[in-house]
Amino acid sequence: MWKFIYNFLIFPLIMTFFLLGSIFVKKVRKGFLGRLASIKKIRTFSSKLDENDSIYWFHASSHGEFEQIKPVLDRIKKINPRIKVLLSFFSPSGYENVNDDLVDCKLYIPFDFYFTTKKVFEMISPTKLIFAGYDIWPNFIWSAYEKRIHTVIFSATFTFHNKALSALVKNFYKSLYTNISAFYTINDDDSERIKNLIFQKPNIIIKTMGNPRFDRVKEKSDTLKIKKNKNLIKRTKRIILGSIHNSDKDIIIEPLLKLMLDDDEICCIWAPDEIEEGRMLDIEIFFRKKNISIERLGSKSINKIKSKVILIDTIGKLYKSYWYGQIAYIGGGFSKGGVHNVMEPAITELPVFFGPNYTKSQEAKQLINAGGGFKINNGADFYNEIKSLLSNKKQLVKSSLSSKSVIDENLGSSNRVVQGILND
């Protein structure tokens, strides 16, 4: 039943919105046009394979989800360098910004039409089909099951917040998840939810393995070639604002200005979630009208810039910048998509603030429970909470250590996931 509903109702609606979005939104248009070339890329890739090649197909929604895949991919390739890796993305943020020598073929995941997925698996038969996180596509799952392809979801989470839709949505996922070979979840609660959903399928592997992204954050931090000041109090009294959406800007920009006007020592680094000239100009104009100095980072060193506001204008600079501040605010919490990566500031021992939509982020929940994360509901919260923390050094240090402890306590997931993928 659900195959019929998905293929004749749900997915046509998705494609309608996708087509309309591609007309008006550049990012959606890139993804749409990129998918038109995916089948050709798969055909070219498969033509170069030997008969005995083992193919692992990894899929991530975006660049953020690739951060979960990266440590797993590194370890798998070290164990067996001959494995061929196909990597697909849903979003241009992943496809355009991930260039990894361990990947043999990179593409946008093809459109999830049933006939398309059937054709894909006729051209190529991966040994393992591996999804990172939540971005799974039903016809890929169903077609892989028909072809007896071992399908894995790792860093899996499973929650429902709308009780009215819960029963219907659960029924859909039940029909889908019974076609998956293995679930490697982030925590025991997620494992229990999946077990309760698919209890009649005892052959499906369900294991709690944690989140490999913690390992990735640690590895990136360890390889940074900058001087890391691990004494938080001796760092500049700077707020690092990472992955800021327009919805965040509308909430925080006025209270941020007030914080800087109240205390001349306070400054900030601002990184928008998308590097777009129009948005950066808006931020520059706002602060200059208020007589606050602002400068784009470019290729300069943060320590060499004297302006009160530093605007990050290049992808790949944000995660390094956290070492130059005392507090982080991470964007996305006032948007439908939810809060962005809170682990990168946590590894640098920063207390982390974010908006109310954080429930999809297990790491944000862990930070709150540990005392290193803080939810804000409005601009007044932003001003009051940050002002209070910056004025209380003892509490600032305590929150800083609590934030870092969440990272330390969750390392090692990548090795567990790799062993599961290779051996289950």
C-alpha positions as CSV (number, residue, x, y, z in Angstrom):
1,M,0.0,0.0,0.0
2,W,2.7,2.5,1.0
3,K,4.6,1.9,-2.2
4,F,1.6,2.9,-4.2
5,I,0.8,6.0,-2.0
6,Y,4.4,7.1,-2.1
7,N,4.9,6.7,-5.9
8,F,1.6,8.1,-7.0
9,L,0.9,10.7,-4.4
10,I,3.8,11.7,-2.1
11,F,6.7,11.7,-4.4
12,P,4.9,13.5,-7.3
13,L,4.1,16.2,-4.7
14,I,7.7,16.3,-3.7
15,M,8.8,16.6,-7.4
16,T,6.2,19.4,-8.0
17,F,7.7,21.5,-5.1
18,F,11.2,20.6,-6.3
19,L,10.4,21.8,-9.9
20,L,8.8,25.0,-8.6
21,G,11.7,25.6,-6.2
22,S,14.3,25.1,-9.0
23,I,12.7,28.1,-10.9
24,F,13.0,30.5,-8.0
25,V,15.8,29.2,-5.7
26,K,19.4,28.9,-7.0
27,K,20.4,26.2,-4.6
28,V,17.4,24.0,-5.5
29,R,18.1,24.6,-9.2
30,K,21.7,23.4,-8.8
31,G,20.5,20.2,-7.1
32,F,17.8,19.6,-9.8
33,L,20.2,20.1,-12.7
34,G,22.9,18.0,-11.0
35,R,20.6,15.1,-10.7
36,L,20.0,15.1,-14.5
37,A,23.6,14.0,-14.8
38,S,23.7,11.3,-12.1
39,I,22.6,8.3,-14.2
40,K,25.4,9.1,-16.7
41,K,27.9,9.3,-13.9
42,I,26.9,6.0,-12.5
43,R,27.0,4.3,-15.9
44,T,30.6,5.7,-16.5
45,F,31.7,4.7,-13.0
46,S,30.3,1.1,-13.4
47,S,32.0,0.7,-16.7
48,K,35.4,1.1,-15.1
49,L,34.8,-1.5,-12.3
50,D,36.2,-4.9,-12.3
51,E,33.9,-7.9,-11.7
52,N,35.3,-8.5,-8.2
53,D,35.2,-4.9,-7.0
54,S,33.4,-4.3,-3.7
55,I,31.4,-1.1,-3.9
56,Y,30.2,0.9,-0.8
57,W,27.6,3.5,-1.6
58,F,27.5,6.2,1.1
59,H,24.8,8.8,1.1
60,A,24.6,12.1,3.0
61,S,22.1,14.9,2.8
62,S,24.7,17.7,3.0
63,H,28.2,18.7,4.0
64,G,27.2,18.5,7.6
65,E,26.2,14.8,7.3
66,F,29.4,14.1,5.4
67,E,31.2,15.0,8.7
68,Q,29.6,11.8,10.1
69,I,30.7,9.7,7.1
70,K,34.3,11.0,6.9
71,P,35.8,9.2,9.9
72,V,34.0,6.0,9.0
73,L,35.2,6.3,5.4
74,D,38.8,6.9,6.5
75,R,38.8,3.8,8.7
76,I,37.2,1.5,6.1
77,K,39.7,2.6,3.5
78,K,42.6,1.9,5.9
79,I,41.3,-1.6,6.5
80,N,40.6,-2.3,2.9
81,P,42.0,0.2,0.4
82,R,40.5,-1.8,-2.5
83,I,36.9,-0.9,-1.7
84,K,35.4,1.4,-4.2
85,V,33.4,4.3,-2.7
86,L,30.5,6.0,-4.4
87,L,29.3,9.1,-2.5
88,S,26.0,10.8,-3.1
89,F,24.5,14.0,-1.8
90,F,21.1,15.6,-1.7
91,S,22.3,19.2,-1.2
92,P,24.7,21.3,-3.2
93,S,26.4,22.2,0.1
94,G,27.8,18.6,0.2
95,Y,28.3,18.0,-3.5
96,E,30.2,21.3,-4.1
97,N,32.3,21.4,-1.0
98,V,33.4,17.8,-0.4
99,N,36.4,16.8,-2.4
100,D,37.9,13.7,-0.9
101,D,40.6,11.5,-2.5
102,L,39.1,8.4,-0.9
103,V,35.9,8.9,-3.0
104,D,35.9,7.2,-6.4
105,C,32.6,8.6,-7.6
106,K,30.7,11.7,-6.3
107,L,27.2,12.6,-7.5
108,Y,23.8,13.9,-6.5
109,I,21.5,11.1,-5.5
110,P,19.2,10.4,-8.5
111,F,15.6,11.3,-8.4
112,D,13.7,8.8,-6.2
113,F,11.4,7.5,-8.9
114,Y,10.8,3.7,-8.7
115,F,11.9,3.1,-12.3
116,T,15.0,5.2,-11.7
117,T,16.1,3.3,-8.7
118,K,15.5,0.0,-10.5
119,K,17.6,1.2,-13.3
120,V,20.4,2.4,-11.0
121,F,20.7,-1.0,-9.3
122,E,20.7,-2.8,-12.7
123,M,23.8,-0.7,-13.6
124,I,25.6,-1.0,-10.3
125,S,25.2,-3.5,-7.4
126,P,26.8,-2.1,-4.3
127,T,28.0,-4.5,-1.6
128,K,26.6,-2.0,1.0
129,L,24.3,0.9,0.7
130,I,24.9,3.2,3.7
131,F,22.8,6.2,4.7
132,A,24.1,8.8,7.3
133,G,21.4,10.1,9.5
134,Y,17.9,11.0,8.4
135,D,18.1,11.5,4.6
136,I,16.7,8.2,3.3
137,W,14.7,7.7,0.1
138,P,12.0,5.0,0.0
139,N,12.4,3.7,-3.5
140,F,16.1,3.4,-3.0
141,I,15.4,1.3,0.1
142,W,12.7,-0.8,-1.5
143,S,14.8,-1.4,-4.7
144,A,17.9,-2.3,-2.7
145,Y,15.9,-4.8,-0.7
146,E,14.6,-6.4,-3.9
147,K,18.2,-6.7,-5.1
148,R,19.3,-8.1,-1.7
149,I,21.7,-5.2,-1.1
150,H,22.8,-4.9,2.5
151,T,21.4,-1.5,3.6
152,V,22.6,0.4,6.7
153,I,21.5,3.5,8.5
154,F,24.0,4.9,11.0
155,S,23.7,7.9,13.3
156,A,20.0,7.0,13.2
157,T,17.4,8.9,15.2
158,F,13.7,8.3,15.4
159,T,11.3,10.7,17.0
160,F,7.8,12.0,16.4
161,H,6.5,15.3,17.8
162,N,3.1,15.6,16.2
163,K,0.8,13.1,17.9
164,A,-2.0,13.5,15.3
165,L,0.4,12.4,12.5
166,S,2.3,9.9,14.7
167,A,0.3,6.7,14.0
168,L,0.2,7.3,10.2
169,V,3.9,8.3,10.0
170,K,4.9,5.4,12.1
171,N,3.0,3.0,9.9
172,F,4.8,4.4,6.8
173,Y,8.3,4.1,8.5
174,K,7.4,0.6,9.7
175,S,6.8,-0.5,6.0
176,L,10.1,1.2,5.0
177,Y,12.4,0.2,7.9
178,T,11.6,-3.5,7.6
179,N,13.5,-3.4,4.3
180,I,16.7,-2.2,6.0
181,S,19.4,-4.6,7.1
182,A,21.0,-2.7,10.0
183,F,20.5,0.3,12.2
184,Y,23.3,1.8,14.2
185,T,21.7,4.4,16.4
186,I,23.1,7.3,18.4
187,N,21.5,6.3,21.7
188,D,19.6,3.5,23.4
189,D,16.3,5.4,23.2
190,D,16.5,5.4,19.4
191,S,17.3,1.7,19.4
192,E,14.3,1.0,21.6
193,R,12.0,3.0,19.4
194,I,13.1,1.1,16.3
195,K,12.8,-2.3,18.0
196,N,9.3,-1.4,19.1
197,L,8.4,-0.4,15.6
198,I,9.7,-3.4,13.7
199,F,9.5,-6.1,16.4
200,Q,8.3,-8.7,14.0
201,K,11.6,-8.6,12.1
202,P,14.1,-10.2,14.4
203,N,16.7,-10.6,11.6
204,I,17.3,-6.8,11.4
205,I,20.4,-5.6,13.3
206,I,19.8,-2.8,15.8
207,K,22.8,-1.5,17.8
208,T,23.6,1.6,19.7
209,M,26.9,2.9,18.4
210,G,26.9,6.7,19.0
211,N,27.7,9.5,16.6
212,P,30.9,9.4,14.5
213,R,30.8,13.1,14.1
214,F,32.3,13.5,17.5
215,D,35.4,11.7,16.2
216,R,35.5,13.9,13.1
217,V,35.3,17.1,15.2
218,K,38.2,15.8,17.4
219,E,40.3,14.9,14.4
220,K,39.8,18.2,12.7
221,S,40.7,20.1,15.8
222,D,43.8,18.0,16.4
223,T,45.1,18.8,12.9
224,L,44.6,22.5,13.1
225,K,47.8,24.4,12.6
226,I,47.0,27.4,14.8
227,K,47.9,28.3,18.3
228,K,45.1,27.1,20.5
229,N,44.6,29.1,23.7
230,K,43.0,26.5,26.0
231,N,42.6,29.0,28.8
232,L,39.2,30.4,28.0
233,I,39.4,33.4,30.4
234,K,42.6,34.6,28.6
235,R,40.9,34.6,25.2
236,T,39.4,37.8,23.7
237,K,35.9,38.5,25.1
238,R,34.4,37.5,21.7
239,I,31.1,35.9,20.7
240,I,31.4,33.5,17.7
241,L,28.2,33.5,15.7
242,G,28.2,30.4,13.4
243,S,25.9,29.4,10.6
244,I,23.6,32.4,11.1
245,H,20.3,32.3,9.2
246,N,18.3,35.4,8.4
247,S,15.8,34.1,11.0
248,D,18.6,34.2,13.6
249,K,19.8,37.6,12.5
250,D,16.3,39.1,13.0
251,I,16.4,37.9,16.6
252,I,19.9,38.5,17.7
253,I,21.4,41.4,15.9
254,E,19.9,44.2,18.1
255,P,20.8,42.5,21.4
256,L,24.2,41.7,20.1
257,L,24.7,45.4,19.3
258,K,23.6,46.3,22.8
259,L,26.0,43.8,24.3
260,M,28.9,45.4,22.4
261,L,27.8,48.9,23.3
262,D,27.4,48.0,27.0
263,D,30.9,46.5,27.2
264,D,33.6,47.8,25.0
265,E,35.6,44.6,25.4
266,I,32.9,42.5,23.7
267,C,33.4,41.8,20.0
268,C,32.2,39.1,17.6
269,I,32.8,37.0,14.6
270,W,29.8,36.5,12.3
271,A,29.5,33.6,9.9
272,P,26.3,33.4,7.8
273,D,25.0,30.0,6.9
274,E,25.3,30.8,3.2
275,I,28.1,33.0,1.8
276,E,26.0,35.4,-0.3
277,E,27.1,38.9,-1.2
278,G,23.8,40.5,-0.5
279,R,23.5,39.1,3.0
280,M,27.0,40.1,3.9
281,L,26.4,43.7,2.7
282,D,23.2,43.9,4.8
283,I,25.3,43.0,7.9
284,E,28.0,45.4,7.0
285,I,25.5,48.3,6.5
286,F,23.7,47.6,9.7
287,F,26.9,47.8,11.9
288,R,28.4,50.7,10.1
289,K,25.2,52.7,10.5
290,K,25.6,52.1,14.3
291,N,29.3,53.2,14.1
292,I,30.5,49.7,14.8
293,S,33.7,48.7,12.9
294,I,33.3,45.6,10.7
295,E,35.8,43.9,8.4
296,R,35.7,40.7,6.2
297,L,38.1,38.0,7.2
298,G,39.3,37.0,3.8
299,S,42.7,35.4,4.0
300,K,43.7,37.5,7.0
301,S,44.5,36.2,10.5
302,I,41.8,36.9,13.1
303,N,44.4,38.2,15.6
304,K,45.5,40.8,13.1
305,I,42.0,42.4,12.7
306,K,41.1,45.2,15.1
307,S,37.4,45.7,14.0
308,K,34.7,44.9,16.5
309,V,32.9,42.6,14.0
310,I,34.7,40.1,11.8
311,L,32.6,38.8,8.9
312,I,33.6,35.3,7.6
313,D,33.3,35.4,3.9
314,T,35.0,32.1,3.0
315,I,33.8,28.5,3.5
316,G,36.0,26.4,5.8
317,K,37.0,29.2,8.2
318,L,34.3,28.9,10.8
319,Y,35.5,25.9,12.7
320,K,38.9,27.4,13.2
321,S,37.4,30.7,14.5
322,Y,35.9,29.1,17.6
323,W,39.4,29.1,19.2
324,Y,39.3,32.9,19.2
325,G,36.2,33.4,21.4
326,Q,34.6,32.8,24.8
327,I,31.0,32.0,23.8
328,A,29.3,30.6,20.7
329,Y,25.9,31.1,19.2
330,I,25.0,28.5,16.6
331,G,22.3,29.4,14.0
332,G,19.4,27.4,12.6
333,G,17.4,27.2,15.9
334,F,14.8,29.7,14.6
335,S,14.3,27.9,11.3
336,K,12.4,24.8,10.3
337,G,15.7,22.9,9.6
338,G,16.9,23.2,13.2
339,V,20.2,24.1,14.8
340,H,23.5,23.5,12.9
341,N,26.7,21.9,14.2
342,V,27.1,22.5,17.9
343,M,30.1,20.2,18.3
344,E,32.7,22.3,16.6
345,P,32.4,25.1,19.3
346,A,32.2,22.5,22.0
347,I,35.5,20.9,21.1
348,T,37.1,24.4,21.7
349,E,35.5,24.5,25.2
350,L,32.9,27.2,24.3
351,P,29.5,27.4,26.0
352,V,27.0,27.0,23.1
353,F,23.8,29.0,22.7
354,F,21.1,28.3,20.1
355,G,17.4,28.8,19.3
356,P,14.4,26.7,20.3
357,N,14.4,24.3,17.4
358,Y,17.1,22.0,18.5
359,T,15.3,18.7,19.1
360,K,16.7,17.0,16.0
361,S,20.2,17.6,17.4
362,Q,21.2,14.9,19.9
363,E,24.4,16.8,20.5
364,A,22.5,20.0,21.5
365,K,20.4,18.0,23.9
366,Q,23.5,16.5,25.4
367,L,25.1,19.9,25.8
368,I,22.0,21.3,27.6
369,N,22.0,18.2,30.0
370,A,25.7,18.6,30.7
371,G,25.4,22.4,31.4
372,G,27.4,23.5,28.3
373,G,24.4,24.3,26.1
374,F,21.8,27.0,26.4
375,K,18.5,27.5,24.6
376,I,17.2,31.0,23.9
377,N,13.7,31.8,22.9
378,N,14.1,35.5,21.9
379,G,16.4,38.5,21.7
380,A,16.0,39.3,25.4
381,D,17.2,35.8,26.3
382,F,20.2,36.2,24.0
383,Y,21.2,39.5,25.7
384,N,20.5,38.4,29.3
385,E,21.9,34.9,29.2
386,I,25.2,35.9,27.5
387,K,25.7,39.0,29.6
388,S,25.1,36.9,32.7
389,L,27.6,34.2,31.7
390,L,30.3,36.7,30.6
391,S,30.1,38.5,33.9
392,N,30.5,35.4,36.0
393,K,33.9,33.9,35.3
394,K,33.4,30.9,37.5
395,Q,30.2,29.9,35.8
396,L,31.8,30.6,32.4
397,V,34.6,28.2,33.1
398,K,32.2,25.6,34.5
399,S,30.0,25.8,31.3
400,S,33.1,25.7,29.2
401,L,34.4,22.4,30.7
402,S,30.9,20.9,30.6
403,S,30.7,21.6,26.9
404,K,34.1,20.0,26.2
405,S,33.1,17.0,28.3
406,V,30.3,16.1,25.9
407,I,32.9,15.6,23.2
408,D,35.3,13.6,25.3
409,E,32.6,11.2,26.5
410,N,31.3,10.4,23.0
411,L,34.5,9.5,21.2
412,G,35.1,6.1,19.6
413,S,31.8,5.7,17.7
414,S,33.5,5.6,14.3
415,N,35.4,2.4,15.1
416,R,32.2,0.7,16.3
417,V,30.3,1.7,13.1
418,V,33.1,0.5,10.8
419,Q,33.2,-2.9,12.5
420,G,29.4,-3.1,12.1
421,I,29.5,-2.1,8.4
422,L,32.3,-4.5,7.6
423,N,31.2,-7.5,9.7
424,D,27.4,-7.5,10.1
